[in-house]
């Protein structure tokens, strides 16, 4: 069985980083895992707090992608682990969505993003699906 997710309005919308499930990590409160992930690109700068307080996850994502902001030099090396930390904390914090994740059993989880070939599967399914892989790893940890 394979579970596809993308929009927060769909059945498995809680798997999206845009889902409204806040948590505390690094002694700060984050509205969504997207806020946390994007802000970590600029750890130790004023940009972190600006992104943390962004009104929506889409705003946080857009701010994180602005190349006028100074991206940390080790970002490519640390981004997977940062995503995993955020996703794990989100599901540890909210038992309702933890149950949904655990209920997926051993199903493959795929972020059905038509535009993202790294975190999602991309338009043609050839993407790396790193977010889906991380969700499956987090599911194993939570068991």
N, C-alpha and C positions, 0 to 999 in steps of 0.2 A: 504494500500500500504506500502511496505517496501523497503527502499533504502539501498543497501549494498555498502560499499566502502572499499578500502584497498590501492591499488597502486595509486600513484599520476598521472599515465598515463591514468587512467580510467575516466569515466564521472564525478564522484564526487570526483576526486582526491584532490580537494582543501580542503576536509574535513580531509585529512591526516595531521598529525603533520609534515610530511616531505615536505609538499607543500611549494614552495618558496614565501611565503608571510610574509615579515618582518614587525616589529612593534617596537615601543618604549614602554617599561614598566620598572618601577623602575629607570627611568632616563637613561636607556641604550638601545641601538639598538640591536635587536635580529633578526637574519636571518630567523629563523623559530620558530614555537611554540615548536618544539622538543628541539632546543637549549635552550630556556628559561626553559622548564620543567626539563631537565637534570641538568642544572646549579644550579637550586634551591636546589638540594640535598646537595650542598656544599656552601650555602650562608655564607658570611663572611670569605671565604678562597680564596687562589689563584686559586683554581680549578674552581671557578665560571667563572673567566675571560678566563681561558684556554678553557673551554667548549664553552663560548660565541663566541669565535673566531675560533672554529673548522670549517674546510673547508666545510664539508657537514653535513646534519642532521644525517646521518648514523654514521659519526665520533663522533658527539656529543652524540649520543645514546650509542655508544661503550664506550666512556670515562665515561659517567654517570653510566655505569654498572660495571666499574672496581672497584672491592672491595678493591683495594690498596688505594683508596681515602676514606677519613673519612666521611661516611654518617651521616647527621644530625640526632640526636636522635629522633626527633619528626616526621620524614619523613612519616611514615605510617598514622599519624593523619592529616597531612597537604597536602598530595599529590593530593587529589581530588580537593581541593580548588585552589591549584596552577595551576592545569591543566585547571580548569574552567576560571581562570583569563587570562591565556595565550590564550585560544580559544576565549574568549570574545573580548580581545584586537585585535586579528588577524582579526576577522570579523567586528569589529567596524572600523578598519583602512582601509580595502579594500572593497569598495562598490560593486565591481563586484562579489566577492564571497559572500558577505552579501546577495545580490539579489538571488543567487543560493540557499543559505540556506533557506531564507524566502520562496522561490518558492516551497520548499518541502512540504509546507502546514502543515498537521498534520501527515505526513508519519512517520513511525518508521524508525530511522536511526541506522544501525548496522555496526560496524567495523568488516569486514569479515576476521579477522586474524586467520589463522590456528594454530598459536603458542601462542597467547596471550589470556589467559582465564580471565584476569582482565579487561584490557582496551577493548578487543575485545570479539568475541563470541566463539573463540576457534575452533578447528577442528570439534567438534561434535555439536556446537551450544549451549553448556551448559555454556559458559562463561558469566561473568557479564555485558559485553558491556558498561563499564563505559564511554568510550570516546563517544560512540553513545548517551548515556544518557545525557552527558554534552553538546553535540551538540544540542540536543533537548531543553535543559534548556536555552542555549544561544539563540536559535531561539525564545523562548518565551520572553526573555529579550529584544531582538532587535525589537520585534513587538511593 
